Amino acid sequence: MKNALILSLLFLNCMYVSYGQETTITGSVIDEVGVVLPGTDIIIKGTTKGTLTDFDGNFTLDAPADAILVVSSLGYATKEVPVNGQTSIKITLVMAAEQLLETIVVGSRRQGRTKLDTPVPVDVINISEAAINMPQQDISQMLTAAAPSFTAFTSGGGDLSSFVSQPSLRGLASSQMLVLVNGKRRHSSAILAGNQTGTPGPGVDMRFIPSVGVDRIEILRDGASAQYGSDAIAGVINMVMKKGTGEFKGSLTAGAYTNKPGYEDSELTADERSLNRSFDGWDGQNFQFDGNYGIAFENDGYFNASVMLAQAERTVRPSVLSLERAPLYDESYLTNNRTETNGTPIITNPELIAAQASGDAGLISSLQTVQGLMSARDIEQIDVASYSGLPAKTNMSLAFNMETPLTETSDFYAFGDIGYQYSDAYSCFYRRSAQADRSSYDLYPNGFRPQIYNDQYNISLATGITGMIGDYDFDLSNTFGTNWAKYGMFNTWNASIGSGSPTDMNLGTHSFLQNTINLDASHFYEDILSGLNVAFGGELRFENYIIRAGQEESYTAGDAGVITATEDNQALVGPDGFPLEDLFGSPYVDEFGNPLSLEYAGVSQELVKNYALNCQCFRGYAPENEGNNWRSVMAAYVDMELDLTSNFLVSGALRVENYSDFGNVLTGKFAGRYKIGENFSFRGSFSSGFRAPSLQELNYSHSYTFFVDLVPFDGTLYPNNSSASRALGVSALTEERSRNYSLGFTTKIGKVDITVDAYKIDIFDRIFETGEFDASSSPALEPVIGSGLATFRINGGDISTQGIEAVVNYNTNLGAGKLGLVLAGTFRENKFEGVNLPDLNTNLTDAELEENYVSRSLIGQFETGTPSSKIIGTLNYSIGKFSAMLRGTRFGSVQTRDNNLRTLVPEGTLGYADQFFTPEFTTDIGLTYKFTDALSLTVGGNNIFNEYPEILRYELRSFNLYSQYQQGSAGAYYFGRLTITL
């Protein structure tokens, strides 16, 4: 008996030890008809440790023998599976329509909500599953392809706008959308870039976050300033990072654009059709490596890391204007009639001199024409055209996400990324030799195309502690982020300095820093009606924006065109004894035709040649542009969700914020959802919003060159605290305020789930930029700006946007495979409600002032310059080792509004060159075959049928050939991708 007892105790102890130790479990996950389920989450219950099934639905996991596995997959009911000492497990999941979307983080602070249960619309994009078949590689372009309400605009030419892909939600500015990572505020770019809504502003550059490290993205399509703070007028985007461990996933993608635009049936003239063409076919070649791996800690914590390395060449879509419209040379160049400042002749056409010496009359005649000299120098018009297109880029980024237990009731977490980007863009008009004020025969005998480049460094780090204090969940965190951007220009010069000017210049640097401290707490009271969730917290944020000047030659005015007297009463004559001439060949003479003279030696000066100042194309940032500006923001909020019954939910939020430079603001939100049966819900919300002008908008200033009918003009954007703004009477910027209304329904019909939401957003005192003011329109500006032009940022007017958004999802088994269909669309109307016209010191009429204060083209860009509708249909199918994605996107029509009265072609009448662009349709495809458990190949393309937008009308064809605001002008893109899973 004693021996039996001892044996029993030994057996039980062995059982206990074996169940307490970890064992390696292998298994597979299928659905009820035997289809494998790749990408299924398998988590050890009560821990954060887990893994994902591979392409064949298989998994391997180290777990205690007595563990419980929590198994979940999109579209299937979550299942708990006891291990019970097993080392091999086969798990079957049952499809459940109510599980078609994961539990969301944004839009509801109550845990356990799905998008169909929330009182506001939320989209969930499963990036980790969808990425393998998508042609797009960075997050902003992935979202553009998948979510109709989201767009990301990359300029094909526009100085700083070429360096950032500006995101937009519901047709509003990027600064009116809040971006979160793991629920924490993301810092914006230091670059104040143009966007599709027409007014430059700051935006979050999503390119620095490796898409391979993102599990899913949640898009809250509703005003959320009261919940998440300023900037959330249009909504919130939250990127949820991966937590998986024990598996390496890497991919290598290569692709290029076909660059085969068709001009045969276009609106180009016959002459332009012969000139416009692509450069040797394929361009924009790009390569990208992505890698992700996670490590599990013994204490059930994890560390997940991702890396992205990418390089892309430029795409070039030239707009080749006719010789008559954009001649490379002028008469003075062709006939060697240009002179230096002191009157010395400049030989610009040595070929003509050689021909004259040979006595070849035909050659002499030819070389005195633009086409003849270009032919002699083997130059075609396309070689000296302006090049629109995507910039060349080199990107590197490293990101991580980790969590580890601290105590039994608290965890430490951290996530962040560090990245670098180099961009090199064709963002400038070609400087033709005919432009005597900015050309140099010594440096660039046939003109030049300046190129702007940018180095960016980006760092983000969030750390925090989550846990329980009494009955309350808490989250204490600190989130730091900074973006640093250095600008440069090469293939350029400062004409006012002369041929000694550098041709590669440092233009200056910008940096933006943001540090945010958050404390959040929440508790769910089960015994108050059908449940009450209470959340509250506070935030302290610091922001810093710095502009540093570039090198002196990039912004200074040289003396290459100035004559300083070396003797008293020095006559302004050249070595040939004739009067000196200006750039246009006009002599410096008095009313009697006698040369002018300079009275005092060493003192008297005359600007003989008015050479262009500063670095050509983009003036460097000067000391007067420098700044180092700080702001602090304190906020507190309370957010409640009450289930009055199991079918009736109401929620409300209040937030108070204090800005060190704007004072206090209170915003609120109320929302509700009512369920009728199990498959239908009504939902709606009302909220107020607030957005303080960013530090970039408040403090940015710069001088620039713009072109009207190829004629250059130099202007300056002045900050609102400048002497120029005070002279004109422009007041300081104030905050933008908003009201947001939303009403919709959700329903499930079998395996189909549908959401439809209507919304209206009113924004008051929206920030715009004025048109150009000069001394003739405002004499008060003359002492400040002289002969230049001045623009300002203003709270220009009130705007509204309203629309309907609909999403239909269908998932089913088709044969031995799995089929998913998504049809989503947005239909929107933007409206400029009216200008907020102040009293300014001008001699303009009210009508003239209103037209210049917020220009016709700017209003048009907001109202009709982006598609009013966007419909996306996506089909996903997987069977065995094969999976496929087919997507069609319809972009609605757009219309541009011209800002200048001009002679229209071919009518010959005076008017605005407005243009309507018909809807466009593009098709994307991705096909994947898995050769082994470790290796798969994907091929496909974006816009595979090479659909280009319509060509701009004759009057507007200058820098760009195509409209940029539908599918862009890159054309068809094809790619191949190898994916490795280990």
Secondary structure, DSSP 8 states (H G I E B T S, - for coil): -HHHHHHHHHHHHHHHHHHHSEEEEEEEEEETTS-B-TT-EEEETTSS-EEE--TTSEEEEEEETT-EEEEE-TTB--EEEE-TT-SEEEEEE-B-GGGSS---STT-SSTT--TTTSSS-EEEE-HHHHGGG-S--SHHHHHHHH-TTEEEE--SS-GGGGS--EEEETT--GGGEEEEETTEE----S--B--TTSS-B----GGGS-GGGEEEEEEE-S--HHHH-TTTTSEEEEEEE----S-EEEEEEEEEE------TTSS--HHHHHH---SSS-EEEEEEEEEEEEEE-TTS-EEEEEEEEEEE----EEE---TTTS-SS-HHHHTT-EE-TTS-EE---HHHHHHHHHT-HHHHHHHTSHHHHHHHTT--GGGGSEEES--EEEEEEEEEEEEEEEETTEEEEEEEEEEEEEEEE--S--B-TT-TTT-BTTTBTT-B--EEEEEEEEEEEEEEEEEEETTEEEEEEEEEEEEEEEEEEES---TTT-TTS-SEEEEEEEEEEEEEEEEEEEEEETTSTT-EEEEEEEEEEEEEEEEEE--GGGT----TTEEE-SSTTEE-B-TTSSB-B-TTS-B-B-TTS-B-EE-STTT-EEE-S----SSSSS----GGG-EEEEEEEEEEEEEEEEESSSSEEEEEEEEEEEETTTEEEEEEEEEEEEE-SSSEEEEEEEEEEEE---HHHHH--EEEEEEETTEEEEEEEE-TTSHHHHHHT------EEEEEEEEEEEEEETTEEEEEEEEEEEEEEEEEE---B-TTT-GGGHHHHTTSEEEEEEEEEEEEEEEEEEEEEEEEEETTEEEEEEEEEEEEEEEEEEE-----S-S--HHHHHHHHS-HHHHHHHHHSS-SEEEEEEEEEEETTEEEEEEEEEE--EEE--SS-EE-TTT--EE---EEE--EEEEEEEEEEESSSSEEEEEEEESTT-----B--GGG-SS-SB-SSSS-S---EEEEEEEEE-
